[in-house]
C-alpha cells in the first residue's frame, strides 16, 4: 500500500522589485516637493525687520547683513547675519531671529554714548565707548548727562582710551562731568583737566581715572567747590571769593 506524499507549496516570492520602485518614486516625490518649495515665494525672505538702531540707519544694517528681500530664507545662517552686522563700528551686538515663513528680525545693540565733542566747524558728534564718532544731531538733550570733550586731536590715542574708561564709570558719576580737555605732561602724557557740573576743577590722568572716581565723588559730596588733583598724590584746594577774605589752603584727599 503506497502513501501519497503531501505536496509542499512554494513560499510566495517577495516582490523586491515593487518595493524598490516605490522607494524610487517616494524619493522622486520628495525631490519634486523640495524643488517646488525652494522655487516658491514661501521659501524666500519676504521682510527684514530691524530694531534698536539710533546712530545707524536701517539701510546700513541691511547692507551689512548681506541679505535682501527675495533671497532664499535658508541660504545664510542667523549667526552669519549677526557677524556681518557686527562689522559696523557702531554696533556692539546683533541678535538675529528667523520667523518662518519669510521674516528675518535683526535686533541691534549699539555701543553706548560716553561723551560728546564739538568740532571747529561747530558740528556736534557723539563718542561711543569704543571710540567711534557719530553724528549727534538728534542727541542734543543728552548733553545734560554726558561730558563734552574739547581740545582733542582726532587721532589722539589718549582720546580713544578715555572713551573706554568713561564707559566704566557709573552713569550717576559720569553725568556730573561737564568738560574734559587734555593737558599732557612729561610725567603724565595722558593727563586731563575735567570740570564738573558741581563746580569742581579736577586734574587727573586717563590711566587712573576709574580708580580715582570714587574718591573724587566723596570729595564732591562733602566739600565746597574747589580744585582737586588726583595723580600720584591727591589734593583738594577750595575756591575762595574775595568776600571770604580767607587764605586758600589745601587738604590731602584720602583715596583709600
C-alpha positions in Angstrom: 0.0 0.0 0.0 1.6 3.2 -1.1 1.3 6.5 0.8 0.9 9.8 -1.1 3.4 12.5 -0.1 1.8 15.9 0.6 2.5 18.5 -2.0 4.7 21.3 -0.5 3.6 24.8 -1.5 6.4 27.1 -2.6 6.7 30.1 -0.4 5.4 33.3 -2.0 8.2 35.3 -3.6 8.9 38.7 -2.2 8.2 41.5 -4.6 11.5 43.2 -4.2 11.1 44.9 -7.5 7.9 46.6 -6.3 9.5 47.9 -3.1 12.4 49.3 -4.9 10.1 51.0 -7.3 8.1 52.5 -4.5 11.2 53.8 -2.8 12.4 55.4 -6.0 9.0 57.0 -6.6 9.0 58.3 -3.0 12.4 59.9 -3.3 11.4 61.4 -6.6 8.3 62.8 -5.0 10.3 64.3 -2.1 12.8 65.8 -4.6 9.9 67.3 -6.6 8.4 68.8 -3.4 11.8 70.3 -2.5 12.2 71.8 -5.9 8.8 73.3 -5.8 9.4 74.6 -2.2 12.7 76.3 -2.9 11.3 77.9 -6.1 8.2 79.2 -4.4 7.7 82.5 -2.6 7.3 80.8 0.7 11.0 79.9 0.8 12.1 83.5 0.2 12.8 86.3 2.6 9.7 88.5 2.5 10.5 91.0 5.2 13.6 92.2 7.1 12.7 93.9 10.4 15.5 96.0 12.1 15.1 97.4 15.6 17.4 99.0 18.2 19.3 101.4 15.9 19.9 105.0 16.8 23.1 106.1 15.2 23.0 103.5 12.4 20.4 103.7 9.6 18.3 100.6 8.7 19.9 100.9 5.3 23.4 100.4 6.8 22.2 97.4 8.8 20.5 95.8 5.8 23.6 96.4 3.7 25.9 94.9 6.2 23.7 91.9 6.8 24.2 90.8 3.2 20.6 89.7 2.8 17.8 91.1 0.8 14.1 90.6 0.3 13.8 87.8 -2.2 16.8 85.9 -1.1 16.5 82.2 0.0 15.3 82.0 3.6 17.7 79.2 4.5 20.6 80.4 2.4 22.5 82.1 5.2 22.6 81.2 8.9 21.4 83.6 11.6 24.9 83.6 13.2 26.5 84.7 9.9 24.0 87.5 9.5 24.8 88.6 13.1 28.5 88.5 12.4 28.1 90.6 9.3 26.1 93.3 11.1 28.7 93.5 13.9 31.3 94.6 11.4 29.8 98.1 11.6 31.8 100.2 14.0 28.7 101.5 15.9 27.3 98.0 16.5 28.3 96.1 19.7 25.9 93.2 19.3 23.2 91.9 16.9 20.7 89.2 17.5 19.0 87.6 14.5 15.8 85.6 14.6 14.2 83.9 11.6 10.4 83.5 11.7 9.0 81.2 9.1 7.7 81.9 6.6 10.0 84.7 5.3 10.6 87.1 8.2 14.1 87.9 9.4 14.3 90.0 12.6 17.6 91.9 13.4 17.8 93.5 16.9 20.8 95.8 17.1 22.7 96.9 20.3 24.9 99.9 19.6 27.9 101.0 21.7 26.8 103.4 24.4 27.4 107.2 24.2 30.0 108.2 26.8 30.8 111.8 25.7 30.2 114.5 23.1 32.7 116.5 21.0 32.3 119.9 19.3 34.3 120.3 16.2 36.0 123.6 15.0 33.1 123.9 12.5 30.6 123.7 15.3 29.4 120.2 14.5 28.4 118.1 17.4 29.4 114.5 17.4 28.8 111.7 19.9 31.6 109.5 21.1 30.8 105.9 21.7 32.5 103.6 24.2 34.7 102.0 21.5 36.0 105.4 20.3 33.7 105.7 17.3 32.4 109.2 16.4 28.9 109.5 15.1 26.7 112.5 14.3 24.8 113.7 17.3 22.2 115.9 15.6 19.4 114.1 17.5 21.3 113.8 20.7 21.3 117.4 22.0 19.2 116.6 25.1 21.8 114.0 26.2 24.3 116.8 26.7 22.8 117.1 30.2 24.3 113.8 31.3 27.5 113.4 29.3 30.8 115.3 29.3 31.9 117.4 26.3 35.5 116.8 25.0 37.4 119.9 23.8 40.9 120.4 22.5 41.5 116.9 21.4 43.2 115.8 18.1 41.1 113.5 16.0 43.6 110.7 16.1 44.8 111.1 19.6 45.2 107.6 21.1 44.6 109.0 24.6 41.1 110.1 23.5 40.3 106.5 22.4 41.5 105.2 25.8 39.4 107.9 27.5 36.2 106.8 25.9 36.9 103.3 27.1 37.5 104.5 30.7 34.4 106.7 30.6 32.3 103.6 29.7 33.4 102.0 33.0 32.2 105.0 35.2 28.7 104.7 36.7 26.1 106.8 34.9 25.4 109.0 38.0 29.1 110.0 38.3 29.5 110.4 34.6 26.6 112.8 34.5 28.4 115.2 36.8 31.4 115.6 34.3 30.8 118.6 32.1 34.0 119.1 30.1 37.3 117.2 29.6 40.4 118.5 27.9 44.0 117.2 27.5 46.9 118.8 29.4 49.7 116.3 28.9 53.0 116.5 30.8 56.2 114.5 30.6 55.3 112.6 33.7 51.7 112.1 32.6 51.2 112.1 28.8 47.6 111.2 29.4 46.9 114.0 32.0 43.5 115.7 31.7 41.5 118.6 33.1 37.9 118.0 34.0 35.2 120.4 35.1 32.1 119.1 36.9 28.6 120.4 37.0 29.0 120.8 40.7 31.7 123.5 40.1 34.9 121.5 40.7 38.0 121.5 38.6 39.8 118.2 38.5 43.3 117.3 37.3 43.9 113.6 36.8 45.1 111.1 34.2 43.2 108.8 32.0 45.2 105.8 33.2 44.0 106.4 36.8 40.6 107.8 36.2 38.4 104.8 37.1 40.4 104.0 40.3 40.1 107.7 41.4 36.5 108.2 40.6 35.1 107.0 43.9 37.5 109.3 45.9 36.5 112.2 43.6 32.8 111.5 44.3 33.5 111.5 48.0 35.2 114.9 47.9 32.4 116.4 45.7 29.7 115.2 48.1 31.4 116.5 51.3 33.4 119.6 50.3 32.8 123.1 48.8 33.7 123.6 45.2 37.4 123.7 44.6 40.4 122.3 42.7 41.1 118.6 43.0 44.3 116.9 41.9 44.3 113.2 41.6 47.6 111.8 40.4 50.4 110.3 42.4 49.2 112.4 45.4 45.6 113.5 45.8 44.9 117.1 47.0 42.0 119.4 47.3 42.1 123.2 47.4 38.8 125.0 47.9 37.9 128.1 45.8 37.6 131.4 47.7 35.9 134.6 46.6 37.3 138.0 47.5 34.5 138.4 50.1 35.7 135.4 52.0 39.0 137.1 52.9 40.5 133.7 53.9 43.7 132.3 52.6 43.3 129.3 50.5 44.5 126.0 51.9 45.0 122.6 50.6 43.8 119.3 52.0 45.1 115.8 51.3 42.4 113.6 49.8 42.1 110.2 51.3 41.8 107.9 48.3 41.5 104.7 50.2 
